[in-house]
Amino acid sequence: MPRIVVDVMPKPEILDPQGKAIAGALPRLGLTGFAGVRQGKRFELEVAGEVTPELLEQARSAASTLLSNPVIEDVTRVEVIQEDAE
Amino acid sequence: MPRIVVDVMPKPEILDPQGKAIAGALPRLGLTGFAGVRQGKRFELEVAGEVTPELLEQARSAASTLLSNPVIEDVTRVEVIQEDAE
């Protein structure tokens, strides 16, 4: 079953407290190689059947309205993947 | 600045109430082409400098301990991306 992946990340200029908390926790685990962390969301929309251009347009519409808040977040990817790909 | 992307998704057999809520909301927006939705997390670990094999190993360690709960989540990707790629 093909899926459409939507990635949503906080805009670069927006404070990301979850990412900051993770960045603060990493050195306590001995993981000291990272300069910063941003946390976003990943959605997988399952498609029953063929991925048509209309369906991809629906996914883009969902990404920009339901799945992200355009004031604070960017949709960084809307892409079709096949089962077990990636 | 290179980044290491970590994708974390709920295991297929685990109920995903956020995904279910989104799947229920889509038809109310007129978006009827989807069979289901799963919501996961996406992390971007910023690397100051070169991505070494040790650093990638650190990222894998962070992914499986701090960034995901192995009981209910799978780490589906740990991958280096270059700035402005993807």
N, CA and C atoms of all chains as a GROMACS GRO file, in nm:
protein
  516
    1MET      N    1   0.086  -0.121   0.000
    1MET     CA    2   0.000   0.000   0.000
    1MET      C    3   0.089   0.125   0.000
    2PRO      N    4   0.077   0.210  -0.101
    2PRO     CA    5   0.163   0.330  -0.101
    2PRO      C    6   0.123   0.425   0.012
    3ARG      N    7   0.220   0.502   0.054
    3ARG     CA    8   0.195   0.601   0.158
    3ARG      C    9   0.250   0.736   0.113
    4ILE      N   10   0.188   0.841   0.162
    4ILE     CA   11   0.240   0.975   0.138
    4ILE      C   12   0.296   1.025   0.270
    5VAL      N   13   0.424   1.059   0.269
    5VAL     CA   14   0.490   1.107   0.390
    5VAL      C   15   0.487   1.259   0.394
    6VAL      N   16   0.448   1.313   0.508
    6VAL     CA   17   0.448   1.458   0.528
    6VAL      C   18   0.539   1.487   0.648
    7ASP      N   19   0.642   1.568   0.625
    7ASP     CA   20   0.730   1.611   0.734
    7ASP      C   21   0.698   1.756   0.769
    8VAL      N   22   0.687   1.782   0.898
    8VAL     CA   23   0.657   1.917   0.947
    8VAL      C   24   0.761   1.952   1.052
    9MET      N   25   0.828   2.067   1.034
    9MET     CA   26   0.930   2.109   1.130
    9MET      C   27   0.898   2.249   1.181
   10PRO      N   28   0.937   2.279   1.305
   10PRO     CA   29   0.922   2.417   1.353
   10PRO      C   30   1.005   2.511   1.267
   11LYS      N   31   0.952   2.629   1.237
   11LYS     CA   32   1.028   2.726   1.158
   11LYS      C   33   1.159   2.758   1.231
   12PRO      N   34   1.265   2.786   1.153
   12PRO     CA   35   1.397   2.809   1.216
   12PRO      C   36   1.396   2.921   1.321
   13GLU      N   37   1.313   3.023   1.299
   13GLU     CA   38   1.314   3.136   1.393
   13GLU      C   39   1.227   3.112   1.516
   14ILE      N   40   1.158   2.998   1.520
   14ILE     CA   41   1.069   2.969   1.632
   14ILE      C   42   1.144   2.887   1.736
   15LEU      N   43   1.130   2.924   1.862
   15LEU     CA   44   1.191   2.848   1.971
   15LEU      C   45   1.130   2.708   1.975
   16ASP      N   46   1.214   2.608   1.994
   16ASP     CA   47   1.168   2.470   1.997
   16ASP      C   48   1.208   2.410   2.131
   17PRO      N   49   1.122   2.424   2.233
   17PRO     CA   50   1.160   2.380   2.368
   17PRO      C   51   1.187   2.230   2.376
   18GLN      N   52   1.114   2.147   2.301
   18GLN     CA   53   1.140   2.003   2.305
   18GLN      C   54   1.279   1.973   2.252
   19GLY      N   55   1.312   2.038   2.138
   19GLY     CA   56   1.446   2.019   2.082
   19GLY      C   57   1.553   2.063   2.180
   20LYS      N   58   1.530   2.176   2.246
   20LYS     CA   59   1.626   2.228   2.345
   20LYS      C   60   1.644   2.129   2.460
   21ALA      N   61   1.534   2.070   2.505
   21ALA     CA   62   1.542   1.974   2.615
   21ALA      C   63   1.624   1.853   2.574
   22ILE      N   64   1.604   1.806   2.452
   22ILE     CA   65   1.680   1.691   2.403
   22ILE      C   66   1.828   1.727   2.392
   23ALA      N   67   1.855   1.847   2.337
   23ALA     CA   68   1.994   1.890   2.322
   23ALA      C   69   2.063   1.898   2.459
   24GLY      N   70   1.986   1.936   2.562
   24GLY     CA   71   2.042   1.942   2.697
   24GLY      C   72   2.065   1.805   2.758
   25ALA      N   73   1.984   1.707   2.716
   25ALA     CA   74   1.994   1.573   2.773
   25ALA      C   75   2.106   1.490   2.709
   26LEU      N   76   2.138   1.518   2.584
   26LEU     CA   77   2.236   1.436   2.513
   26LEU      C   78   2.371   1.428   2.585
   27PRO      N   79   2.428   1.542   2.627
   27PRO     CA   80   2.560   1.532   2.694
   27PRO      C   81   2.554   1.450   2.822
   28ARG      N   82   2.440   1.448   2.890
   28ARG     CA   83   2.429   1.366   3.012
   28ARG      C   84   2.434   1.218   2.980
   29LEU      N   85   2.406   1.182   2.855
   29LEU     CA   86   2.418   1.042   2.812
   29LEU      C   87   2.555   1.015   2.749
   30GLY      N   88   2.642   1.115   2.754
   30GLY     CA   89   2.774   1.097   2.695
   30GLY      C   90   2.778   1.124   2.545
   31LEU      N   91   2.671   1.179   2.491
   31LEU     CA   92   2.663   1.205   2.347
   31LEU      C   93   2.689   1.354   2.325
   32THR      N   94   2.814   1.386   2.294
   32THR     CA   95   2.857   1.526   2.299
   32THR      C   96   2.883   1.587   2.161
   33GLY      N   97   2.849   1.517   2.056
   33GLY     CA   98   2.887   1.564   1.924
   33GLY      C   99   2.789   1.654   1.853
   34PHE      N  100   2.685   1.697   1.922
   34PHE     CA  101   2.577   1.767   1.850
   34PHE      C  102   2.564   1.912   1.894
   35ALA      N  103   2.539   1.999   1.796
   35ALA     CA  104   2.531   2.142   1.823
   35ALA      C  105   2.389   2.188   1.854
   36GLY      N  106   2.291   2.107   1.820
   36GLY     CA  107   2.154   2.147   1.845
   36GLY      C  108   2.058   2.041   1.795
   37VAL      N  109   1.935   2.050   1.841
   37VAL     CA  110   1.833   1.952   1.801
   37VAL      C  111   1.703   2.027   1.773
   38ARG      N  112   1.635   1.988   1.666
   38ARG     CA  113   1.500   2.038   1.640
   38ARG      C  114   1.408   1.918   1.634
   39GLN      N  115   1.292   1.930   1.696
   39GLN     CA  116   1.194   1.822   1.689
   39GLN      C  117   1.074   1.862   1.608
   40GLY      N  118   1.040   1.779   1.512
   40GLY     CA  119   0.921   1.802   1.430
   40GLY      C  120   0.833   1.679   1.427
   41LYS      N  121   0.745   1.677   1.329
   41LYS     CA  122   0.649   1.567   1.319
   41LYS      C  123   0.659   1.502   1.183
   42ARG      N  124   0.626   1.374   1.181
   42ARG     CA  125   0.624   1.298   1.057
   42ARG      C  126   0.491   1.226   1.049
   43PHE      N  127   0.422   1.243   0.940
   43PHE     CA  128   0.293   1.177   0.919
   43PHE      C  129   0.304   1.082   0.801
   44GLU      N  130   0.238   0.968   0.814
   44GLU     CA  131   0.227   0.876   0.702
   44GLU      C  132   0.079   0.860   0.668
   45LEU      N  133   0.042   0.907   0.549
   45LEU     CA  134  -0.096   0.895   0.502
   45LEU      C  135  -0.104   0.770   0.414
   46GLU      N  136  -0.183   0.674   0.458
   46GLU     CA  137  -0.197   0.551   0.379
   46GLU      C  138  -0.297   0.572   0.267
   47VAL      N  139  -0.259   0.523   0.150
   47VAL     CA  140  -0.344   0.540   0.032
   47VAL      C  141  -0.395   0.402  -0.009
   48ALA      N  142  -0.527   0.389  -0.021
   48ALA     CA  143  -0.585   0.263  -0.068
   48ALA      C  144  -0.600   0.272  -0.218
   49GLY      N  145  -0.503   0.222  -0.290
   49GLY     CA  146  -0.509   0.226  -0.436
   49GLY      C  147  -0.396   0.308  -0.494
   50GLU      N  148  -0.422   0.372  -0.604
   50GLU     CA  149  -0.322   0.448  -0.676
   50GLU      C  150  -0.304   0.588  -0.617
   51VAL      N  151  -0.182   0.639  -0.622
   51VAL     CA  152  -0.159   0.778  -0.586
   51VAL      C  153  -0.177   0.863  -0.712
   52THR      N  154  -0.287   0.935  -0.717
   52THR     CA  155  -0.316   1.021  -0.832
   52THR      C  156  -0.267   1.163  -0.803
   53PRO      N  157  -0.252   1.246  -0.906
   53PRO     CA  158  -0.215   1.386  -0.881
   53PRO      C  159  -0.316   1.457  -0.790
   54GLU      N  160  -0.446   1.421  -0.803
   54GLU     CA  161  -0.547   1.484  -0.715
   54GLU      C  162  -0.522   1.446  -0.569
   55LEU      N  163  -0.483   1.319  -0.548
   55LEU     CA  164  -0.462   1.273  -0.411
   55LEU      C  165  -0.340   1.342  -0.350
   56LEU      N  166  -0.237   1.361  -0.432
   56LEU     CA  167  -0.119   1.431  -0.384
   56LEU      C  168  -0.155   1.576  -0.350
   57GLU      N  169  -0.244   1.632  -0.430
   57GLU     CA  170  -0.292   1.768  -0.400
   57GLU      C  171  -0.370   1.770  -0.269
   58GLN      N  172  -0.451   1.665  -0.247
   58GLN     CA  173  -0.523   1.653  -0.119
   58GLN      C  174  -0.424   1.645  -0.002
   59ALA      N  175  -0.317   1.569  -0.022
   59ALA     CA  176  -0.217   1.554   0.085
   59ALA      C  177  -0.151   1.688   0.114
   60ARG      N  178  -0.121   1.765   0.008
   60ARG     CA  179  -0.061   1.898   0.029
   60ARG      C  180  -0.157   1.989   0.104
   61SER      N  181  -0.286   1.977   0.070
   61SER     CA  182  -0.386   2.058   0.138
   61SER      C  183  -0.395   2.019   0.286
   62ALA      N  184  -0.396   1.889   0.313
   62ALA     CA  185  -0.399   1.843   0.452
   62ALA      C  186  -0.274   1.890   0.526
   63ALA      N  187  -0.159   1.882   0.460
   63ALA     CA  188  -0.033   1.920   0.524
   63ALA      C  189  -0.034   2.065   0.568
   64SER      N  190  -0.090   2.152   0.483
   64SER     CA  191  -0.084   2.295   0.513
   64SER      C  192  -0.199   2.342   0.602
   65THR      N  193  -0.301   2.260   0.622
   65THR     CA  194  -0.414   2.304   0.704
   65THR      C  195  -0.424   2.224   0.834
   66LEU      N  196  -0.436   2.092   0.821
   66LEU     CA  197  -0.461   2.008   0.938
   66LEU      C  198  -0.333   1.965   1.008
   67LEU      N  199  -0.228   1.935   0.930
   67LEU     CA  200  -0.109   1.871   0.987
   67LEU      C  201  -0.004   1.970   1.035
   68SER      N  202  -0.015   2.094   0.995
   68SER     CA  203   0.083   2.193   1.039
   68SER      C  204   0.013   2.323   1.074
   69ASN      N  205   0.079   2.401   1.156
   69ASN     CA  206   0.035   2.537   1.186
   69ASN      C  207   0.129   2.631   1.111
   70PRO      N  208   0.080   2.693   1.000
   70PRO     CA  209   0.171   2.771   0.914
   70PRO      C  210   0.235   2.890   0.985
   71VAL      N  211   0.182   2.929   1.098
   71VAL     CA  212   0.242   3.041   1.171
   71VAL      C  213   0.377   3.001   1.232
   72ILE      N  214   0.386   2.879   1.279
   72ILE     CA  215   0.507   2.837   1.350
   72ILE      C  216   0.579   2.720   1.287
   73GLU      N  217   0.518   2.657   1.186
   73GLU     CA  218   0.577   2.535   1.130
   73GLU      C  219   0.588   2.542   0.978
   74ASP      N  220   0.686   2.471   0.925
   74ASP     CA  221   0.702   2.455   0.781
   74ASP      C  222   0.675   2.310   0.742
   75VAL      N  223   0.604   2.292   0.632
   75VAL     CA  224   0.594   2.158   0.573
   75VAL      C  225   0.719   2.139   0.489
   76THR      N  226   0.806   2.046   0.531
   76THR     CA  227   0.935   2.032   0.462
   76THR      C  228   0.933   1.921   0.358
   77ARG      N  229   0.829   1.839   0.359
   77ARG     CA  230   0.823   1.731   0.260
   77ARG      C  231   0.682   1.677   0.246
   78VAL      N  232   0.638   1.658   0.122
   78VAL     CA  233   0.517   1.581   0.091
   78VAL      C  234   0.558   1.489  -0.024
   79GLU      N  235   0.570   1.360   0.004
   79GLU     CA  236   0.633   1.270  -0.091
   79GLU      C  237   0.572   1.131  -0.083
   80VAL      N  238   0.560   1.068  -0.198
   80VAL     CA  239   0.507   0.932  -0.203
   80VAL      C  240   0.619   0.832  -0.176
   81ILE      N  241   0.593   0.736  -0.089
   81ILE     CA  242   0.687   0.624  -0.076
   81ILE      C  243   0.609   0.495  -0.094
   82GLN      N  244   0.677   0.396  -0.149
   82GLN     CA  245   0.614   0.265  -0.166
   82GLN      C  246   0.636   0.182  -0.041
   83GLU      N  247   0.555   0.081  -0.024
   83GLU     CA  248   0.566  -0.006   0.094
   83GLU      C  249   0.709  -0.055   0.111
   84ASP      N  250   0.757  -0.046   0.234
   84ASP     CA  251   0.889  -0.097   0.270
   84ASP      C  252   1.002  -0.023   0.202
   85ALA      N  253   0.969   0.084   0.128
   85ALA     CA  254   1.077   0.165   0.072
   85ALA      C  255   1.133   0.255   0.181
   86GLU      N  256   1.232   0.330   0.145
   86GLU     CA  257   1.304   0.424   0.232
   86GLU      C  258   1.390   0.352   0.333
   87MET      N  259   2.577   2.344   0.748
   87MET     CA  260   2.597   2.255   0.863
   87MET      C  261   2.521   2.124   0.839
   88PRO      N  262   2.590   2.010   0.838
   88PRO     CA  263   2.517   1.885   0.814
   88PRO      C  264   2.425   1.851   0.931
   89ARG      N  265   2.324   1.778   0.901
   89ARG     CA  266   2.231   1.734   1.005
   89ARG      C  267   2.209   1.583   0.991
   90ILE      N  268   2.179   1.522   1.105
   90ILE     CA  269   2.141   1.381   1.104
   90ILE      C  270   1.992   1.376   1.136
   91VAL      N  271   1.917   1.316   1.044
   91VAL     CA  272   1.773   1.306   1.062
   91VAL      C  273   1.739   1.172   1.125
   92VAL      N  274   1.655   1.176   1.227
   92VAL     CA  275   1.606   1.054   1.291
   92VAL      C  276   1.454   1.054   1.282
   93ASP      N  277   1.399   0.951   1.220
   93ASP     CA  278   1.254   0.935   1.213
   93ASP      C  279   1.211   0.826   1.309
   94VAL      N  280   1.107   0.854   1.385
   94VAL     CA  281   1.053   0.758   1.483
   94VAL      C  282   0.904   0.744   1.458
   95MET      N  283   0.858   0.622   1.439
   95MET     CA  284   0.715   0.599   1.415
   95MET      C  285   0.660   0.499   1.517
   96PRO      N  286   0.532   0.512   1.552
   96PRO     CA  287   0.472   0.410   1.639
   96PRO      C  288   0.476   0.274   1.569
   97LYS      N  289   0.501   0.170   1.646
   97LYS     CA  290   0.503   0.035   1.587
   97LYS      C  291   0.367   0.006   1.523
   98PRO      N  292   0.368  -0.071   1.414
   98PRO     CA  293   0.242  -0.097   1.343
   98PRO      C  294   0.132  -0.155   1.432
   99GLU      N  295   0.170  -0.237   1.531
   99GLU     CA  296   0.069  -0.303   1.612
   99GLU      C  297   0.020  -0.216   1.729
  100ILE      N  298   0.080  -0.097   1.743
  100ILE     CA  299   0.044  -0.008   1.853
  100ILE      C  300  -0.063   0.090   1.805
  101LEU      N  301  -0.167   0.108   1.887
  101LEU     CA  302  -0.271   0.205   1.856
  101LEU      C  303  -0.211   0.344   1.853
  102ASP      N  304  -0.250   0.424   1.754
  102ASP     CA  305  -0.198   0.559   1.739
  102ASP      C  306  -0.315   0.657   1.741
  103PRO      N  307  -0.354   0.701   1.862
  103PRO     CA  308  -0.475   0.784   1.872
  103PRO      C  309  -0.465   0.916   1.796
  104GLN      N  310  -0.344   0.977   1.792
  104GLN     CA  311  -0.330   1.102   1.716
  104GLN      C  312  -0.356   1.078   1.568
  105GLY      N  313  -0.296   0.969   1.517
  105GLY     CA  314  -0.318   0.935   1.377
  105GLY      C  315  -0.465   0.909   1.349
  106LYS      N  316  -0.530   0.838   1.442
  106LYS     CA  317  -0.673   0.809   1.425
  106LYS      C  318  -0.755   0.938   1.422
  107ALA      N  319  -0.720   1.032   1.509
  107ALA     CA  320  -0.793   1.159   1.514
  107ALA      C  321  -0.778   1.235   1.382
  108ILE      N  322  -0.657   1.233   1.328
  108ILE     CA  323  -0.633   1.300   1.199
  108ILE      C  324  -0.712   1.230   1.089
  109ALA      N  325  -0.707   1.096   1.089
  109ALA     CA  326  -0.781   1.021   0.987
  109ALA      C  327  -0.930   1.052   0.994
  110GLY      N  328  -0.979   1.076   1.115
  110GLY     CA  329  -1.121   1.110   1.130
  110GLY      C  330  -1.153   1.252   1.086
  111ALA      N  331  -1.055   1.340   1.096
  111ALA     CA  332  -1.078   1.480   1.060
  111ALA      C  333  -1.068   1.505   0.910
  112LEU      N  334  -0.988   1.426   0.839
  112LEU     CA  335  -0.966   1.451   0.696
  112LEU      C  336  -1.096   1.456   0.615
  113PRO      N  337  -1.187   1.358   0.632
  113PRO     CA  338  -1.310   1.364   0.550
  113PRO      C  339  -1.394   1.489   0.578
  114ARG      N  340  -1.386   1.541   0.700
  114ARG     CA  341  -1.462   1.662   0.730
  114ARG      C  342  -1.407   1.783   0.656
  115LEU      N  343  -1.281   1.773   0.609
  115LEU     CA  344  -1.222   1.878   0.526
  115LEU      C  345  -1.238   1.847   0.377
  116GLY      N  346  -1.312   1.741   0.348
  116GLY     CA  347  -1.333   1.705   0.208
  116GLY      C  348  -1.219   1.624   0.148
  117LEU      N  349  -1.130   1.575   0.235
  117LEU     CA  350  -1.014   1.499   0.187
  117LEU      C  351  -1.042   1.351   0.214
  118THR      N  352  -1.091   1.283   0.112
  118THR     CA  353  -1.150   1.150   0.132
  118THR      C  354  -1.066   1.037   0.075
  119GLY      N  355  -0.945   1.067   0.030
  119GLY     CA  356  -0.869   0.965  -0.042
  119GLY      C  357  -0.777   0.879   0.042
  120PHE      N  358  -0.785   0.889   0.176
  120PHE     CA  359  -0.684   0.822   0.259
  120PHE      C  360  -0.744   0.711   0.344
  121ALA      N  361  -0.670   0.601   0.356
  121ALA     CA  362  -0.718   0.484   0.428
  121ALA      C  363  -0.679   0.488   0.575
  122GLY      N  364  -0.580   0.568   0.609
  122GLY     CA  365  -0.536   0.573   0.747
  122GLY      C  366  -0.421   0.671   0.763
  123VAL      N  367  -0.392   0.706   0.886
  123VAL     CA  368  -0.283   0.801   0.913
  123VAL      C  369  -0.207   0.750   1.035
  124ARG      N  370  -0.076   0.759   1.029
  124ARG     CA  371   0.008   0.733   1.147
  124ARG      C  372   0.090   0.860   1.173
  125GLN      N  373   0.099   0.898   1.299
  125GLN     CA  374   0.180   1.014   1.333
  125GLN      C  375   0.303   0.971   1.412
  126GLY      N  376   0.418   1.018   1.365
  126GLY     CA  377   0.542   0.990   1.435
  126GLY      C  378   0.620   1.119   1.458
  127LYS      N  379   0.748   1.103   1.486
  127LYS     CA  380   0.832   1.218   1.517
  127LYS      C  381   0.951   1.222   1.422
  128ARG      N  382   0.998   1.342   1.400
  128ARG     CA  383   1.117   1.361   1.318
  128ARG      C  384   1.212   1.453   1.394
  129PHE      N  385   1.335   1.408   1.410
  129PHE     CA  386   1.435   1.489   1.480
  129PHE      C  387   1.546   1.527   1.383
  130GLU      N  388   1.596   1.648   1.397
  130GLU     CA  389   1.713   1.690   1.322
  130GLU      C  390   1.824   1.724   1.422
  131LEU      N  391   1.931   1.645   1.418
  131LEU     CA  392   2.046   1.667   1.506
  131LEU      C  393   2.149   1.746   1.427
  132GLU      N  394   2.177   1.868   1.472
  132GLU     CA  395   2.275   1.951   1.402
  132GLU      C  396   2.416   1.911   1.442
  133VAL      N  397   2.502   1.900   1.342
  133VAL     CA  398   2.639   1.858   1.365
  133VAL      C  399   2.731   1.977   1.335
  134ALA      N  400   2.816   2.011   1.432
  134ALA     CA  401   2.912   2.119   1.410
  134ALA      C  402   3.040   2.056   1.360
  135GLY      N  403   3.057   2.052   1.230
  135GLY     CA  404   3.178   1.991   1.175
  135GLY      C  405   3.144   1.873   1.087
  136GLU      N  406   3.236   1.778   1.088
  136GLU     CA  407   3.222   1.660   1.002
  136GLU      C  408   3.134   1.555   1.067
  137VAL      N  409   3.062   1.481   0.986
  137VAL     CA  410   2.990   1.365   1.036
  137VAL      C  411   3.083   1.245   1.029
  138THR      N  412   3.130   1.202   1.144
  138THR     CA  413   3.220   1.087   1.151
  138THR      C  414   3.140   0.960   1.179
  139PRO      N  415   3.198   0.842   1.154
  139PRO     CA  416   3.128   0.718   1.190
  139PRO      C  417   3.092   0.713   1.339
  140GLU      N  418   3.180   0.768   1.426
  140GLU     CA  419   3.149   0.768   1.570
  140GLU      C  420   3.025   0.853   1.599
  141LEU      N  421   3.015   0.966   1.527
  141LEU     CA  422   2.902   1.056   1.551
  141LEU      C  423   2.772   0.990   1.504
  142LEU      N  424   2.779   0.921   1.392
  142LEU     CA  425   2.660   0.850   1.344
  142LEU      C  426   2.620   0.742   1.445
  143GLU      N  427   2.721   0.679   1.505
  143GLU     CA  428   2.693   0.578   1.609
  143GLU      C  429   2.629   0.644   1.731
  144GLN      N  430   2.677   0.765   1.766
  144GLN     CA  431   2.615   0.842   1.875
  144GLN      C  432   2.469   0.872   1.843
  145ALA      N  433   2.444   0.909   1.717
  145ALA     CA  434   2.307   0.942   1.677
  145ALA      C  435   2.216   0.819   1.688
  146ARG      N  436   2.270   0.702   1.648
  146ARG     CA  437   2.192   0.579   1.659
  146ARG      C  438   2.163   0.547   1.805
  147SER      N  439   2.262   0.573   1.889
  147SER     CA  440   2.244   0.548   2.032
  147SER      C  441   2.137   0.642   2.088
  148ALA      N  442   2.144   0.770   2.051
  148ALA     CA  443   2.042   0.866   2.096
  148ALA      C  444   1.904   0.825   2.045
  149ALA      N  445   1.899   0.780   1.919
  149ALA     CA  446   1.770   0.744   1.860
  149ALA      C  447   1.703   0.631   1.936
  150SER      N  448   1.783   0.532   1.979
  150SER     CA  449   1.723   0.415   2.041
  150SER      C  450   1.703   0.431   2.191
  151THR      N  451   1.760   0.536   2.251
  151THR     CA  452   1.744   0.552   2.395
  151THR      C  453   1.662   0.676   2.430
  152LEU      N  454   1.708   0.793   2.384
  152LEU     CA  455   1.644   0.918   2.424
  152LEU      C  456   1.527   0.956   2.332
  153LEU      N  457   1.541   0.930   2.202
  153LEU     CA  458   1.445   0.983   2.105
  153LEU      C  459   1.328   0.890   2.079
  154SER      N  460   1.340   0.766   2.118
  154SER     CA  461   1.228   0.673   2.096
  154SER      C  462   1.209   0.584   2.217
  155ASN      N  463   1.091   0.532   2.230
  155ASN     CA  464   1.060   0.432   2.330
  155ASN      C  465   1.049   0.297   2.259
  156PRO      N  466   1.151   0.212   2.274
  156PRO     CA  467   1.155   0.088   2.194
  156PRO      C  468   1.037  -0.006   2.217
  157VAL      N  469   0.964   0.014   2.327
  157VAL     CA  470   0.848  -0.072   2.352
  157VAL      C  471   0.735  -0.042   2.253
  158ILE      N  472   0.720   0.084   2.219
  158ILE     CA  473   0.605   0.122   2.136
  158ILE      C  474   0.645   0.189   2.005
  159GLU      N  475   0.771   0.219   1.985
  159GLU     CA  476   0.812   0.294   1.866
  159GLU      C  477   0.929   0.226   1.794
  160ASP      N  478   0.934   0.247   1.664
  160ASP     CA  479   1.047   0.202   1.582
  160ASP      C  480   1.124   0.323   1.531
  161VAL      N  481   1.256   0.313   1.534
  161VAL     CA  482   1.339   0.412   1.465
  161VAL      C  483   1.343   0.371   1.318
  162THR      N  484   1.283   0.450   1.230
  162THR     CA  485   1.272   0.409   1.090
  162THR      C  486   1.380   0.469   1.003
  163ARG      N  487   1.455   0.565   1.057
  163ARG     CA  488   1.562   0.625   0.976
  163ARG      C  489   1.662   0.698   1.064
  164VAL      N  490   1.791   0.677   1.038
  164VAL     CA  491   1.899   0.760   1.093
  164VAL      C  492   1.989   0.789   0.974
  165GLU      N  493   1.986   0.914   0.927
  165GLU     CA  494   2.050   0.943   0.799
  165GLU      C  495   2.107   1.084   0.799
  166VAL      N  496   2.221   1.100   0.734
  166VAL     CA  497   2.284   1.231   0.723
  166VAL      C  498   2.224   1.306   0.605
  167ILE      N  499   2.186   1.431   0.625
  167ILE     CA  500   2.150   1.515   0.512
  167ILE      C  501   2.234   1.642   0.518
  168GLN      N  502   2.264   1.693   0.401
  168GLN     CA  503   2.342   1.816   0.393
  168GLN      C  504   2.246   1.936   0.399
  169GLU      N  505   2.300   2.049   0.432
  169GLU     CA  506   2.218   2.172   0.442
  169GLU      C  507   2.138   2.194   0.314
  170ASP      N  508   2.012   2.226   0.333
  170ASP     CA  509   1.923   2.259   0.222
  170ASP      C  510   1.898   2.142   0.129
  171ALA      N  511   1.951   2.024   0.166
  171ALA     CA  512   1.916   1.907   0.085
  171ALA      C  513   1.776   1.861   0.125
  172GLU      N  514   1.726   1.765   0.054
  172GLU     CA  515   1.593   1.705   0.074
  172GLU      C  516   1.480   1.801   0.044
   0.00000   0.00000   0.00000
